[in-house]
Amino acid sequence: MASTVIGSSIVVDGEIVGDDDLLVLGTVKGRISVRDSVVVESGAAVEASVEASAITVEGSVTGDLRASDRADLRAGSRVVGDIHAPRIHIADGASFRGTVDMDG
C-alpha cells in the first residue's frame, strides 16, 4: 500500500516532492518527484512531469515520465509525453504518444 494517497475527489495544482510511494486516484497538475514509486490508478488524471524509481500508469498522464528503474503502462492507460527509463513495459490496450529513451 502506498504511503501517500491523492484521493479521487482531490485536485493538486503544484509540486509534489518526497521519498515515499505515491498513489494517485484524483488529479495532479504540475510536477511529481518522489524517490520510490508512483502509481496513477484507472480514472486518475495527471498533467505533470513524473519522476520516480518506478512508475505505473493505469489512468491518464500528459507529461514526461522519468523512472530510474522501470515504467509500466497498463492496459487502458493513456500517456502523452516522453518516457525515460531503463526498463519499459507497454501493455496491449495502452495508448502512448511520445518518444522512448532507454539509455542509462
N, CA, C and O of each residue as an XYZ file, in Angstrom:
416
protein
N       0.844     -1.185      0.000
C       0.000      0.000      0.000
C       0.884      1.241      0.000
O       1.904      1.288      0.687
N       0.487      2.238     -0.771
C       1.265      3.471     -0.873
C       1.228      4.254      0.429
O       0.244      4.214      1.168
N       2.315      4.966      0.697
C       2.395      5.793      1.889
C       1.528      7.039      1.772
O       0.954      7.495      2.760
N       1.432      7.594      0.550
C       0.676      8.816      0.310
C      -0.356      8.562     -0.776
O      -0.039      8.011     -1.830
N      -1.603      8.970     -0.512
C      -2.689      8.750     -1.469
C      -3.342     10.089     -1.789
O      -3.725     10.833     -0.886
N      -3.465     10.391     -3.074
C      -4.234     11.545     -3.541
C      -5.604     10.991     -3.916
O      -5.744     10.312     -4.933
N      -6.609     11.276     -3.103
C      -7.948     10.706     -3.267
C      -8.625     11.101     -4.567
O      -8.218     12.055     -5.230
N      -9.666     10.355     -4.925
C     -10.333     10.536     -6.220
C     -11.005     11.896     -6.374
O     -11.198     12.352     -7.501
N     -11.366     12.553     -5.280
C     -12.011     13.857     -5.387
C     -11.027     15.015     -5.171
O     -11.435     16.176     -5.132
N      -9.728     14.699     -5.031
C      -8.706     15.712     -4.748
C      -8.054     16.186     -6.039
O      -7.747     15.386     -6.923
N      -7.843     17.516     -6.139
C      -7.103     18.120     -7.243
C      -5.906     18.846     -6.651
O      -6.064     19.737     -5.815
N      -4.710     18.466     -7.082
C      -3.482     19.111     -6.629
C      -2.909     19.882     -7.804
O      -2.653     19.313     -8.866
N      -2.708     21.190     -7.609
C      -2.127     22.036     -8.642
C      -0.830     22.597     -8.082
O      -0.845     23.560     -7.315
N       0.295     21.996     -8.463
C       1.578     22.427     -7.924
C       2.597     21.323     -8.006
O       2.631     20.563     -8.974
N       3.429     21.234     -6.989
C       4.560     20.311     -6.993
C       4.457     19.345     -5.823
O       4.208     19.753     -4.688
N       4.650     18.054     -6.109
C       4.687     17.032     -5.061
C       6.096     16.451     -5.052
O       6.551     15.893     -6.050
N       6.782     16.584     -3.921
C       8.151     16.105     -3.783
C       8.235     15.303     -2.491
O       7.723     15.734     -1.457
N       8.884     14.126     -2.545
C       9.023     13.332     -1.337
C       9.805     12.064     -1.567
O      10.329     11.821     -2.654
N       9.877     11.248     -0.513
C      10.614      9.990     -0.566
C       9.701      8.772     -0.649
O      10.133      7.715     -1.109
N       8.455      8.896     -0.216
C       7.561      7.746     -0.090
C       6.844      7.411     -1.391
O       6.860      8.182     -2.350
N       6.211      6.229     -1.397
C       5.361      5.826     -2.516
C       4.178      6.780     -2.620
O       3.713      7.318     -1.614
N       3.688      6.990     -3.858
C       2.549      7.869     -4.095
C       1.531      7.147     -4.951
O       1.869      6.588     -5.994
N       0.273      7.157     -4.507
C      -0.842      6.590     -5.257
C      -1.761      7.735     -5.642
O      -2.263      8.450     -4.775
N      -1.987      7.915     -6.950
C      -2.834      8.993     -7.435
C      -4.163      8.401     -7.900
O      -4.212      7.600     -8.833
N      -5.234      8.813     -7.232
C      -6.592      8.425     -7.611
C      -7.341      9.613     -8.195
O      -8.347      9.439     -8.881
N      -6.853     10.824     -7.925
C      -7.515     12.058     -8.350
C      -6.777     12.726     -9.490
O      -6.390     12.068    -10.456
N      -6.579     14.046     -9.381
C      -5.957     14.845    -10.429
C      -4.750     15.582     -9.873
O      -4.820     16.185     -8.802
N      -3.641     15.531    -10.606
C      -2.431     16.270    -10.242
C      -1.975     17.053    -11.464
O      -1.835     16.504    -12.556
N      -1.746     18.355    -11.259
C      -1.222     19.229    -12.309
C       0.051     19.866    -11.781
O       0.061     20.400    -10.672
N       1.127     19.818    -12.560
C       2.378     20.429    -12.121
C       3.552     19.489    -12.266
O       3.976     19.185    -13.381
N       4.093     19.015    -11.122
C       5.266     18.141    -11.152
C       5.207     17.178     -9.981
O       4.832     17.548     -8.869
N       5.589     15.917    -10.254
C       5.683     14.899     -9.216
C       7.116     14.376     -9.221
O       7.628     13.965    -10.262
N       7.758     14.393     -8.058
C       9.107     13.861     -7.931
C       9.210     13.145     -6.592
O       9.272     13.781     -5.540
N       9.228     11.810     -6.640
C       9.360     11.010     -5.426
C      10.467      9.985     -5.621
O      10.770      9.590     -6.747
N      11.064      9.563     -4.520
C      12.188      8.613     -4.597
C      11.715      7.210     -4.927
O      12.359      6.507     -5.706
N      10.599      6.792     -4.347
C      10.122      5.420     -4.521
C       9.247      5.281     -5.763
O       9.717      5.535     -6.872
N       7.997      4.887     -5.603
C       7.161      4.609     -6.770
C       5.950      5.537     -6.857
O       5.471      6.067     -5.855
N       5.474      5.712     -8.087
C       4.247      6.452     -8.357
C       3.313      5.526     -9.118
O       3.709      4.911    -10.108
N       2.058      5.429     -8.648
C       1.032      4.669     -9.348
C      -0.107      5.622     -9.677
O      -0.664      6.268     -8.790
N      -0.449      5.705    -10.963
C      -1.578      6.512    -11.422
C      -2.694      5.521    -11.733
O      -2.657      4.826    -12.749
N      -3.685      5.464    -10.846
C      -4.768      4.481    -10.969
C      -5.713      4.806    -12.122
O      -5.737      5.931    -12.620
N      -6.478      3.826    -12.532
C      -7.500      3.999    -13.558
C      -8.474      5.082    -13.099
O      -8.932      5.062    -11.957
N      -8.787      6.016    -13.975
C      -9.681      7.117    -13.639
C      -8.955      8.353    -13.150
O      -9.546      9.431    -13.096
N      -7.681      8.222    -12.792
C      -6.888      9.371    -12.345
C      -6.333     10.113    -13.554
O      -6.133      9.527    -14.618
N      -6.086     11.421    -13.375
C      -5.540     12.246    -14.452
C      -4.345     13.027    -13.919
O      -4.451     13.746    -12.926
N      -3.219     12.877    -14.586
C      -2.016     13.596    -14.214
C      -1.585     14.439    -15.399
O      -1.376     13.927    -16.498
N      -1.455     15.748    -15.163
C      -0.932     16.677    -16.160
C       0.349     17.238    -15.572
O       0.395     18.386    -15.130
N       1.391     16.412    -15.570
C       2.623     16.772    -14.876
C       3.769     15.903    -15.367
O       3.556     14.814    -15.902
N       4.983     16.396    -15.179
C       6.135     15.530    -15.355
C       6.228     14.667    -14.099
O       5.962     15.131    -12.991
N       6.612     13.404    -14.291
C       6.656     12.456    -13.179
C       8.053     11.853    -13.114
O       8.557     11.324    -14.105
N       8.681     11.937    -11.927
C       9.987     11.336    -11.693
C       9.890     10.430    -10.480
O       9.405     10.840     -9.426
N      10.357      9.180    -10.634
C      10.334      8.221     -9.532
C      11.213      7.038     -9.897
O      11.702      6.939    -11.022
N      11.408      6.148     -8.946
C      12.129      4.913     -9.231
C      11.311      4.037    -10.178
O      11.815      3.559    -11.195
N      10.039      3.836     -9.826
C       9.137      3.021    -10.645
C       7.847      3.804    -10.864
O       7.305      4.402     -9.934
N       7.360      3.795    -12.110
C       6.127      4.496    -12.450
C       5.180      3.504    -13.111
O       5.535      2.849    -14.090
N       3.964      3.398    -12.561
C       2.931      2.537    -13.131
C       1.743      3.418    -13.493
O       1.248      4.185    -12.667
N       1.288      3.298    -14.751
C       0.171      4.120    -15.209
C      -0.981      3.213    -15.627
O      -0.837      2.361    -16.503
N      -2.116      3.415    -14.985
C      -3.356      2.757    -15.374
C      -4.377      3.786    -15.843
O      -5.342      3.438    -16.523
N      -4.169      5.052    -15.483
C      -5.052      6.152    -15.849
C      -4.461      6.959    -16.992
O      -3.974      6.392    -17.971
N      -4.502      8.289    -16.871
C      -4.072      9.191    -17.930
C      -2.949     10.093    -17.440
O      -3.040     10.692    -16.368
N      -1.873     10.183    -18.247
C      -0.766     11.089    -17.931
C      -0.441     11.907    -19.173
O      -0.215     11.364    -20.254
N      -0.423     13.230    -18.995
C       0.068     14.136    -20.020
C       1.301     14.798    -19.434
O       1.197     15.679    -18.581
N       2.464     14.373    -19.892
C       3.732     14.860    -19.354
C       4.776     13.770    -19.456
O       4.456     12.607    -19.703
N       6.017     14.150    -19.264
C       7.121     13.204    -19.389
C       7.228     12.314    -18.156
O       6.969     12.744    -17.032
N       7.619     11.051    -18.397
C       7.867     10.088    -17.333
C       9.360      9.815    -17.280
O       9.965      9.485    -18.299
N       9.967      9.949    -16.090
C      11.389      9.644    -15.916
C      11.525      8.700    -14.726
O      11.361      9.099    -13.573
N      11.831      7.425    -15.035
C      11.935      6.397    -13.994
C      13.371      5.874    -13.944
O      13.957      5.552    -14.978
N      13.926      5.792    -12.755
C      15.291      5.277    -12.634
C      15.335      3.762    -12.726
O      16.392      3.199    -13.012
N      14.195      3.071    -12.487
C      14.134      1.613    -12.566
C      13.260      1.144    -13.726
O      13.748      0.480    -14.641
N      11.947      1.491    -13.691
C      11.056      0.988    -14.744
C       9.804      1.855    -14.881
O       9.385      2.540    -13.948
N       9.225      1.796    -16.085
C       7.934      2.435    -16.361
C       7.011      1.365    -16.919
O       7.394      0.601    -17.805
N       5.798      1.316    -16.397
C       4.833      0.284    -16.772
C       3.517      0.950    -17.168
O       2.847      1.559    -16.335
N       3.153      0.830    -18.450
C       1.885      1.361    -18.946
C       0.931      0.190    -19.081
O       1.118     -0.678    -19.934
N      -0.086      0.167    -18.244
C      -1.031     -0.941    -18.209
C      -2.130     -0.772    -19.254
O      -2.316      0.318    -19.795
N      -2.851     -1.844    -19.534
C      -3.960     -1.811    -20.491
C      -4.968     -0.749    -20.056
O      -5.338     -0.684    -18.883
N      -5.405      0.073    -20.989
C      -6.367      1.123    -20.693
C      -5.730      2.449    -20.319
O      -6.426      3.457    -20.202
N      -4.413      2.465    -20.130
C      -3.741      3.718    -19.778
C      -3.553      4.578    -21.015
O      -3.598      4.093    -22.145
N      -3.338      5.886    -20.772
C      -3.101      6.829    -21.863
C      -1.974      7.750    -21.434
O      -2.085      8.441    -20.421
N      -0.877      7.764    -22.206
C       0.271      8.611    -21.902
C       0.625      9.426    -23.131
O       0.813      8.884    -24.220
N       0.715     10.747    -22.942
C       1.192     11.659    -23.977
C       2.400     12.361    -23.397
O       2.268     13.232    -22.536
N       3.581     11.982    -23.869
C       4.828     12.541    -23.349
C       5.956     11.552    -23.559
O       5.733     10.420    -23.986
N       7.143     11.978    -23.261
C       8.317     11.136    -23.455
C       8.564     10.266    -22.225
O       8.279     10.661    -21.095
N       9.106      9.063    -22.477
C       9.427      8.131    -21.396
C      10.932      7.905    -21.372
O      11.534      7.539    -22.382
N      11.534      8.129    -20.202
C      12.964      7.879    -19.989
C      13.056      6.848    -18.870
O      12.766      7.162    -17.715
N      13.459      5.614    -19.201
C      13.585      4.551    -18.202
C      14.412      3.412    -18.784
O      14.341      3.151    -19.985
N      15.200      2.724    -17.946
C      15.979      1.594    -18.450
C      15.115      0.387    -18.811
O      15.494     -0.417    -19.664
N      13.937      0.257    -18.154
C      13.015     -0.840    -18.466
C      11.623     -0.250    -18.679
O      11.128      0.521    -17.857
N      11.000     -0.629    -19.798
C       9.677     -0.097    -20.135
C       8.778     -1.238    -20.581
O       9.172     -2.082    -21.386
N       7.556     -1.249    -20.041
C       6.559     -2.227    -20.460
C       5.310     -1.470    -20.895
O       4.750     -0.687    -20.127
N       4.878     -1.709    -22.129
C       3.650     -1.095    -22.644
C       2.705     -2.240    -22.992
O       2.943     -2.982    -23.945
N       1.638     -2.378    -22.218
C       0.700     -3.492    -22.379
C      -0.203     -3.274    -23.590
O      -0.415     -2.142    -24.024
N      -0.733     -4.378    -24.131
C      -1.759     -4.287    -25.159
C      -2.921     -3.484    -24.601
O      -3.345     -3.702    -23.466
N      -3.435     -2.556    -25.397
C      -4.555     -1.737    -24.950
C      -4.133     -0.417    -24.327
O      -4.984      0.417    -24.018
N      -2.827     -0.213    -24.136
C      -2.332      1.072    -23.635
C      -2.180      2.020    -24.823
O      -1.882      1.585    -25.936
N      -2.383      3.303    -24.585
C      -2.221      4.324    -25.610
C      -1.013      5.178    -25.238
O      -0.923      5.681    -24.118
N      -0.078      5.342    -26.189
C       1.144      6.094    -25.915
C       1.520      6.918    -27.130
O       1.573      6.413    -28.252
N       1.784      8.217    -26.887
C       2.299      9.088    -27.939
C       3.463      9.876    -27.370
O       3.298     10.668    -26.442
N       4.641      9.652    -27.935
C       5.847     10.311    -27.464
C       7.066      9.525    -27.900
O       6.993      8.708    -28.817
N       8.183      9.772    -27.245
C       9.408      9.048    -27.561
C       9.831      8.227    -26.360
O       9.422      8.490    -25.229
N      10.662      7.222    -26.628
C      11.178      6.346    -25.576
C      12.703      6.461    -25.586
O      13.340      6.369    -26.636
N      13.274      6.663    -24.398
C      14.726      6.717    -24.232
C      15.093      5.728    -23.124
O      14.729      5.921    -21.964
N      15.816      4.669    -23.493
C      16.195      3.646    -22.517
C      17.664      3.720    -22.152
O      18.172      2.799    -21.513
N      18.370      4.779    -22.531
C      19.772      4.954    -22.168
C      19.888      5.244    -20.681
O      19.082      5.978    -20.109
N      20.900      4.658    -20.071
C      21.138      4.880    -18.643
C      21.775      6.204    -18.428
O      22.056      6.577    -17.289
